């Protein structure tokens, strides 16, 4: 598979999807602006990923680090940092394969799905390290929550994305560093 990163225009669409997703997640989970600071995460696309953060089999990959890569921390600071690694090439392939799927609603779905995981991990609702059976159950829960959250959202092209992922079981990989 050829791994072409998003072009500037597509990065703009992803940035808009992130903005919309964070707002919807804030409303859904009642997270204030100041509370977001405790959810230590970053979202990066293909051009900013390390080789080990790239996969060809998922729309995104969540990596858990003890701290933000490249950041020095004092011993008393909390450690877990989640990096949502957006796989541009996999998302692009889905958009090219299915004419009904558009980039904005698909990236919004992917980002919301990943942010739900981050919130669930940060609130200790779900353990990051878990068995394959537990991961499959978590995926089903998060897909249901993503669908519930997005059902009423006014995003053009979203019904096609929701229909396409109704029975989807996995969207990402969870890896610990």
URZIMO-V723199 format. One record per residue. N is the residue number from 1. RES is the residue in one small letter. PHI is phi as a letter, one per 40 degrees, with the letter a starting at -180 (999 if undefined). BURIAL is 1 if it has 9 or more other C-alpha atoms within 8 Angstrom, else 0. D_FIRST is the distance of its C-alpha to the first C-alpha in Angstrom with 2 decimals. Layout:
BEGIN
n:N res:RES phi:PHI burial:BURIAL d_first:D_FIRST
n:N res:RES phi:PHI burial:BURIAL d_first:D_FIRST
END
This chain:
BEGIN
n:1 res:x phi:999 burial:0 d_first:0.00
n:2 res:x phi:c burial:0 d_first:3.78
n:3 res:x phi:b burial:0 d_first:6.23
n:4 res:x phi:c burial:0 d_first:9.26
n:5 res:x phi:c burial:1 d_first:12.31
n:6 res:x phi:d burial:1 d_first:14.82
n:7 res:x phi:c burial:0 d_first:17.42
n:8 res:x phi:d burial:0 d_first:21.05
n:9 res:x phi:c burial:0 d_first:21.85
n:10 res:x phi:c burial:1 d_first:19.09
n:11 res:x phi:c burial:1 d_first:20.30
n:12 res:x phi:c burial:0 d_first:23.72
n:13 res:x phi:c burial:1 d_first:22.72
n:14 res:x phi:c burial:1 d_first:21.29
n:15 res:x phi:c burial:0 d_first:24.56
n:16 res:x phi:c burial:1 d_first:26.57
n:17 res:x phi:c burial:1 d_first:24.82
n:18 res:x phi:c burial:1 d_first:25.66
n:19 res:x phi:c burial:0 d_first:29.22
n:20 res:x phi:c burial:1 d_first:29.72
n:21 res:x phi:c burial:1 d_first:28.27
n:22 res:x phi:c burial:1 d_first:30.53
n:23 res:x phi:c burial:0 d_first:33.49
n:24 res:x phi:c burial:1 d_first:32.90
n:25 res:x phi:c burial:1 d_first:32.45
n:26 res:x phi:d burial:1 d_first:35.62
n:27 res:x phi:c burial:0 d_first:37.55
n:28 res:x phi:c burial:0 d_first:36.32
n:29 res:x phi:c burial:0 d_first:37.05
n:30 res:x phi:f burial:0 d_first:39.94
n:31 res:x phi:b burial:1 d_first:38.52
n:32 res:x phi:c burial:0 d_first:40.50
n:33 res:x phi:d burial:0 d_first:39.24
n:34 res:x phi:c burial:0 d_first:40.93
n:35 res:x phi:c burial:0 d_first:39.48
n:36 res:x phi:d burial:1 d_first:35.89
n:37 res:x phi:c burial:0 d_first:36.59
n:38 res:x phi:c burial:0 d_first:36.65
n:39 res:x phi:c burial:1 d_first:33.12
n:40 res:x phi:c burial:1 d_first:31.40
n:41 res:x phi:a burial:1 d_first:27.80
n:42 res:x phi:a burial:0 d_first:25.43
n:43 res:x phi:b burial:0 d_first:22.41
n:44 res:x phi:b burial:1 d_first:19.82
n:45 res:x phi:c burial:1 d_first:16.62
n:46 res:x phi:d burial:1 d_first:13.59
n:47 res:x phi:c burial:0 d_first:15.61
n:48 res:x phi:b burial:0 d_first:18.31
n:49 res:x phi:c burial:1 d_first:16.57
n:50 res:x phi:c burial:0 d_first:17.03
n:51 res:x phi:d burial:0 d_first:14.36
n:52 res:x phi:c burial:0 d_first:15.91
n:53 res:x phi:c burial:1 d_first:15.67
n:54 res:x phi:b burial:1 d_first:11.89
n:55 res:x phi:b burial:1 d_first:10.27
n:56 res:x phi:b burial:0 d_first:7.34
n:57 res:x phi:b burial:0 d_first:10.27
n:58 res:x phi:a burial:1 d_first:12.66
n:59 res:x phi:c burial:1 d_first:13.74
n:60 res:x phi:a burial:1 d_first:15.65
n:61 res:x phi:b burial:1 d_first:16.87
n:62 res:x phi:c burial:1 d_first:20.58
n:63 res:x phi:b burial:1 d_first:21.83
n:64 res:x phi:b burial:1 d_first:25.56
n:65 res:x phi:b burial:1 d_first:27.27
n:66 res:x phi:c burial:0 d_first:30.98
n:67 res:x phi:a burial:1 d_first:31.15
n:68 res:x phi:c burial:0 d_first:29.11
n:69 res:x phi:d burial:0 d_first:27.19
n:70 res:x phi:g burial:0 d_first:29.41
n:71 res:x phi:b burial:0 d_first:32.37
n:72 res:x phi:c burial:0 d_first:35.63
n:73 res:x phi:b burial:0 d_first:37.60
n:74 res:x phi:c burial:0 d_first:41.15
n:75 res:x phi:d burial:0 d_first:41.79
n:76 res:x phi:c burial:0 d_first:43.20
n:77 res:x phi:c burial:0 d_first:40.14
n:78 res:x phi:c burial:0 d_first:37.86
n:79 res:x phi:b burial:0 d_first:34.61
n:80 res:x phi:d burial:1 d_first:31.77
n:81 res:x phi:b burial:1 d_first:29.16
n:82 res:x phi:b burial:1 d_first:26.11
n:83 res:x phi:b burial:1 d_first:22.99
n:84 res:x phi:c burial:1 d_first:20.78
n:85 res:x phi:b burial:1 d_first:17.30
n:86 res:x phi:c burial:1 d_first:15.71
n:87 res:x phi:c burial:1 d_first:11.94
n:88 res:x phi:d burial:1 d_first:11.80
n:89 res:x phi:c burial:1 d_first:8.19
n:90 res:x phi:c burial:1 d_first:8.90
n:91 res:x phi:c burial:1 d_first:12.30
n:92 res:x phi:d burial:1 d_first:11.50
n:93 res:x phi:c burial:0 d_first:9.55
n:94 res:x phi:c burial:1 d_first:12.77
n:95 res:x phi:c burial:1 d_first:15.01
n:96 res:x phi:c burial:0 d_first:13.70
n:97 res:x phi:c burial:0 d_first:13.88
n:98 res:x phi:b burial:0 d_first:17.37
n:99 res:x phi:c burial:0 d_first:19.89
n:100 res:x phi:c burial:0 d_first:22.19
n:101 res:x phi:c burial:1 d_first:19.97
n:102 res:x phi:b burial:1 d_first:20.59
n:103 res:x phi:c burial:1 d_first:19.15
n:104 res:x phi:c burial:1 d_first:22.48
n:105 res:x phi:c burial:1 d_first:23.35
n:106 res:x phi:c burial:1 d_first:19.94
n:107 res:x phi:c burial:1 d_first:19.79
n:108 res:x phi:c burial:1 d_first:23.47
n:109 res:x phi:d burial:1 d_first:22.91
n:110 res:x phi:c burial:1 d_first:20.25
n:111 res:x phi:c burial:1 d_first:22.52
n:112 res:x phi:c burial:1 d_first:25.65
n:113 res:x phi:d burial:1 d_first:24.23
n:114 res:x phi:c burial:1 d_first:23.35
n:115 res:x phi:c burial:1 d_first:26.72
n:116 res:x phi:c burial:1 d_first:28.55
n:117 res:x phi:d burial:1 d_first:27.15
n:118 res:x phi:d burial:1 d_first:28.30
n:119 res:x phi:c burial:1 d_first:31.72
n:120 res:x phi:c burial:1 d_first:32.08
n:121 res:x phi:c burial:1 d_first:31.25
n:122 res:x phi:c burial:1 d_first:33.55
n:123 res:x phi:c burial:0 d_first:36.34
n:124 res:x phi:g burial:0 d_first:35.97
n:125 res:x phi:c burial:0 d_first:35.57
n:126 res:x phi:b burial:0 d_first:32.63
n:127 res:x phi:c burial:0 d_first:31.98
n:128 res:x phi:c burial:0 d_first:28.63
n:129 res:x phi:c burial:0 d_first:28.84
n:130 res:x phi:a burial:0 d_first:29.42
n:131 res:x phi:c burial:0 d_first:29.03
n:132 res:x phi:d burial:0 d_first:26.22
n:133 res:x phi:c burial:0 d_first:28.87
n:134 res:x phi:c burial:0 d_first:29.86
n:135 res:x phi:c burial:1 d_first:26.29
n:136 res:x phi:c burial:1 d_first:25.92
n:137 res:x phi:c burial:0 d_first:29.28
n:138 res:x phi:c burial:1 d_first:28.34
n:139 res:x phi:c burial:1 d_first:25.25
n:140 res:x phi:c burial:1 d_first:27.59
n:141 res:x phi:c burial:0 d_first:30.11
n:142 res:x phi:c burial:1 d_first:27.77
n:143 res:x phi:c burial:1 d_first:26.27
n:144 res:x phi:c burial:0 d_first:29.92
n:145 res:x phi:c burial:1 d_first:30.92
n:146 res:x phi:c burial:1 d_first:28.09
n:147 res:x phi:c burial:1 d_first:29.17
n:148 res:x phi:c burial:0 d_first:32.81
n:149 res:x phi:c burial:1 d_first:32.30
n:150 res:x phi:c burial:0 d_first:30.41
n:151 res:x phi:d burial:0 d_first:32.53
n:152 res:x phi:c burial:0 d_first:35.05
n:153 res:x phi:c burial:0 d_first:32.95
n:154 res:x phi:c burial:0 d_first:33.36
n:155 res:x phi:b burial:0 d_first:29.82
n:156 res:x phi:d burial:0 d_first:29.00
n:157 res:x phi:g burial:1 d_first:26.32
n:158 res:x phi:c burial:1 d_first:26.64
n:159 res:x phi:d burial:0 d_first:28.15
n:160 res:x phi:c burial:1 d_first:25.06
n:161 res:x phi:c burial:1 d_first:22.90
n:162 res:x phi:c burial:1 d_first:25.64
n:163 res:x phi:c burial:0 d_first:25.86
n:164 res:x phi:c burial:0 d_first:22.15
n:165 res:x phi:b burial:0 d_first:22.25
n:166 res:x phi:d burial:0 d_first:25.73
n:167 res:x phi:b burial:0 d_first:24.77
n:168 res:x phi:c burial:0 d_first:21.71
n:169 res:x phi:b burial:0 d_first:22.23
n:170 res:x phi:b burial:0 d_first:19.61
n:171 res:x phi:b burial:1 d_first:17.85
n:172 res:x phi:a burial:1 d_first:17.36
n:173 res:x phi:b burial:0 d_first:17.94
n:174 res:x phi:b burial:1 d_first:21.24
n:175 res:x phi:b burial:0 d_first:21.54
n:176 res:x phi:b burial:0 d_first:24.72
n:177 res:x phi:b burial:0 d_first:25.28
END
